[in-house]
Every structure is written in C-alpha cells, then in structure tokens.
Amino acid sequence: MSANHNKTKLSAITLAALGVVFGDIGTSPLYTIKEVFSVGTHPVPLNEVNMFGILSLIVWSLIMVVSVKYVAFIMRADNRGEGGIMALLALASQNAAGNPKKLRTIMLLGILGACMFYADGMITPAISVLSAVEGLEVAAPVLHPLILPITLVVLFALFWAQSHGTALVGAFFGPIMLLWFSTLALLGISGIVQNPTILHALNPIYAIQFFSTSPWIAFVALGAVVLSVTGAEALYADMGHFGRFPIRLAWFGFVLPALILNYFGQGALVLLHPETVKNPFYLLAPDWMLYPLIVLATLAAVIASQAVITGAFSVSRQALQLGFLPRMHVEHTSESEEGQIYMPRVNWGLMLAVMVLVLSFKTSGNLAAAYGLAVTGDMIITTLLAGIVFHHLWGWSKTRTGLLVALFLVFDLSFFSANVLKIPDGGWVPLVLGIIIFTLMLTWKTGRSHLYTRLKNEAMALEPFIAAIGAHPPTRVAGTAIFMTPNPDGVPHAMLHNLKHNKVLHENVVILTVKFLDFPHTSAEERVNVVALPHKFYQVTVRYGFKDEPDLPRDLKVCAESGLVLDDMDTSYFIGKEILIASEKSGMSIWRKKIFIGLFRSAETITNQFKLPPNRVVELGSQLKI
C-alpha cells in the first residue's frame, strides 16, 4: 500500500512538474527550425549537410546544456531545497561575507542575472503565443490579418486572469502538456517514418563536420539553435515546488525524447519537401488536425507564458525581500499554497511590455531576433555563480571547478556570441530592458544602503538612552509601543519624535527589527528572538527567509514565551516615515538620487507589507536630505 501510494504521489508530482516547468522549452519546436532555415535574420542555406548539422547541434545542445549542466549539476546547488537565480546568488554570497569587494561583484552578477530573467520573461509570452496563433495562416491564409488581434486578446486574458489565482487553471496544466508532448512525439515519428535516415543526425560528428566545413554559417546558426534550450532555467527555478527527482524523471522519461523526435520529424519533412520550411511544425500535421493543433499549441503557449509570469512574481518577491526592489503589494491567491502570489505592478508592467513587443515586431520570426541574448546572458551568470558554489561551498578543487565551468562556458559563450550578431535586428531590446531594470535595482540597493548608513550614524546609542530614561523617567502610560527600526542598537527616530512632542513613553517599549535572510525559509524556533532590557525595554528580532510570508502580529505572539505578552488592543506600532530630498552631497549622482526618491515614494507601506492592523499604526515623519 505504501509503495503504491508513493508511486501515485510521484506520478502526480511529475505530471504537475510537466505542466509548470517545461512549457517554455516545450513550445520551442513551434519556431526553432523555421527560424534557422526560413525567416531568421541570418537564415542557413537549406541542404542535407546543413540540416543534419543543425539537428545534431540541437540534440547535443539539449543534452549538454539542459541534461548535463542544469539537470545533473546546477540543480544540486539548492538553497534549502529552493533553486533559481536569487537562491544561487544567496548561496554564492555566503562565503564572501568578509570580503566586501567580492560580495559586491557577486551581488552585481546576481542583479544582472535577475534583469536578464525579466527581459526573457517579456519576450517568452510574446513569441510563444504569436508563433502558436500564426498556425492560422497555414490553415487559412485569409486569416492572416487576425493573427495580431487574436494574440493580443489571448495575452490580455492571460494577464487579467492572474489576480484570480492559478490553482484552478493549474490543475489542467499537467494533462494539457502531457497531450502536447505526446502530440510532439507522434508528429515527429510521422515525419521520421518518411525519411528514417534523418536519425543519423543523432551522431555528434555531424555537428563537428558542420563547423569544420562551414564555420561561419554554423556559428551564426547558433543564434537560432539556442531557441531550442530556452526555458532550461525554469527547471532550476521551479525545483523548490516539485523537487529534483520528479523534474529529472519528466525530462529524461518524456520531454527530451518528445522534443528530439519532433525536431527530427520536422527535419525529415523539410528535406523531402523544401517548401514546408516556411512553417514545418504545422505542415508536419495532416490537414484535418490543423485547427485542433492550433488550439493545443495556443494552450501550450499560454502555459509557457504562465510559468514565466509566475516566475517573475517569485523572483520579484525574493528580490524585494533581499533588498533589490522597493516594497510592492503582494496578494496571496491560495490559502494552502504560499508560492501562489499575485503582484499587480509586476503583472501589468509585464503585460504592457509584452503587448508593445507584439505590436512592434508583429511576427514570431522578428521576435526571435530579440530572443536569445537575455537567455544566454542568464546562462553565463548562472555558470559563474555555480562555479563559486562548487568551489567554496562544495569544497571542489580549483582544477575540477575550472574544468567544469570552462566546459559550460564553451556552450554559453558560443551561444551568447552568436546572439550578439542579432543586436541590430532586435537583440538590442533585451539589452535595453536589462540595462533599465539593472539601473533601477542597483540604484534602489545602493540608495537604501546609503540611507541606512546615514540613519545609523545619526542615531543615538540605545544603552545610554535607556540608562538616561532610568535616571530621569518620563511619564509612562499603559500599553505597549512597538518601534520598528532596521538598527536594533540605536534609538528609533520615531521614538525620539514621540518623546519630544508627546513627552510620554509606554509602559512596555519594544525595539523591533525585521531581517530578511539569504535562505528561503526560517523555522518557528529561529524566527523570533526576544532580549529583555532594563526599565521594560525589549529588543525583538524577527527573521524571515526570502520566500517567507511576513506577518508580524501573527509571529509576535510567540514573545509571550519570553515574558513579553502583547495585547492586540493595547499595542501600538510606531513607524518613522522619512520624506527624502535630493541634495548635491556626495554619494550617488543627483539623477540616481531622484530615481531612488521616486522608488522610495512609490513603495508599498510597511503597514501592508507586514500585515499590521491599520488602526494601531502611528506614522511620525521627518525630512531628510540625501
């Protein structure tokens, strides 16, 4: 019974992983071969030698980049079970705490990787849905004018549905993607049966010969071949939801064979009928199957887009809690699943960017020119951060680490270099998007650090202040006052303002500091720490992991175990609210200070972020020049 139960549970988790993790890489057959030979910015001449070389490159890219790099090695670098660029950044940073220069370099790499992820996240929904809907042109060329409007409607419906949660739709993701990959495999087999010699391209010698006989063509082709491995980062990013084994099982047992079969089926079809190169995926299907296939492809594209959007929410919340983004409103769309969140600003900003891309580029072929640079940039950063983890955390020798990192970088840098050629044709788009996001995130992180240092330097030390209160006690009133501050050893500005203007202190005074740590979750035992100070002052520290849900009223209840009983109706939260003014003082340049002030003003309130009762919050403001 237990064995059967475990098998059933594993099957369910593997099916769920199939629906969430593999959407992006699973929709790549829609446009990869077409982009290589037909509509690409540098199309490869169509002949048997080139086709065998391209197919060999695709299959060995899937093996080396996805199977070896991500599945075999990167997925082992988990942060308490969690994966993704932010988890990897936190791991890589652990050994650099005492080296500010090294820590800054690692932080910059992590921020840049997150920016590349966002840029990729803007292009993936656009190219996936657009390439799926373009099947209408194959079925009925007269429907060509409807492609853009239908794409925009599908995308709007997708982003509009985010606020309602993904649990209901998510239940269908697994079965739909099971049907999708089964269809990919069957279509591929139907093409291979017509020309079985195409299977010779499984031999890597064809990729090597392609490079040796036509080095420039082969190099340029890498810019399109990389489209076959987009979505590899999702395997690592979603590891915390499903675990390593179900993802590996789905990849090796089903997804990888289905993808290879479909690519080879398209290759066989194009060699037999060269005119089908204009859209080999849809032309691989019989006429009666076209419309159902278009619907299925659109659903698969929506699922691929959903995975990217969910990933953007997850990365944004992690970046927010690690201090790389200002506070934003976060809604939980599920009572049972903590990871199911909705962030309105991220959602609508992403939708606007995706729709602008669709209207600007108009076809999936044009969008493919913009696709790839962000993906390959993210791959390079993942390899570099993983190398730090291999050496410093796993204890690998420099030689062993260097050899493996060099192997990964051969593929990463080759793909990246080939995509640099696409910059004039649209590759500049993810670069510009990445630079903008990078500037915003770095400005926020730097400005926040400068502001904290400024407030800390100007703060009065807590111990002598408490001693002075004991020697010359002010009027103490009933109740508890909680003063929130990032500096637990200094007197909060809000307390000084309250004492100066109201000339009273509460009977119990709590100096509350919230810390976000560089691992995903904290246990109940390590979350709250209470230190009793003289004259009924208390230092309370609440620690959250970067994927924990902050809720101070809930978590502060455990203070009663340390003798600090907090009555909800007799407790007030005092928060300092600084009004920032840009000045010509040293530090950041004036334009970055203005950006930081704009982000600071737009940040979500502390009341909402920490779920404080609004009728128990007192904000005390002050002006501060930075």
Order of alpha helices (4+ residues) and beta strands (2+ residues): alpha-alpha-alpha-alpha-alpha-alpha-alpha-alpha-alpha-alpha-alpha-alpha-alpha-alpha-alpha-alpha-beta-beta-alpha-alpha-alpha-alpha-alpha-alpha-beta-alpha-beta-alpha-beta-beta-alpha-beta-alpha-alpha-beta
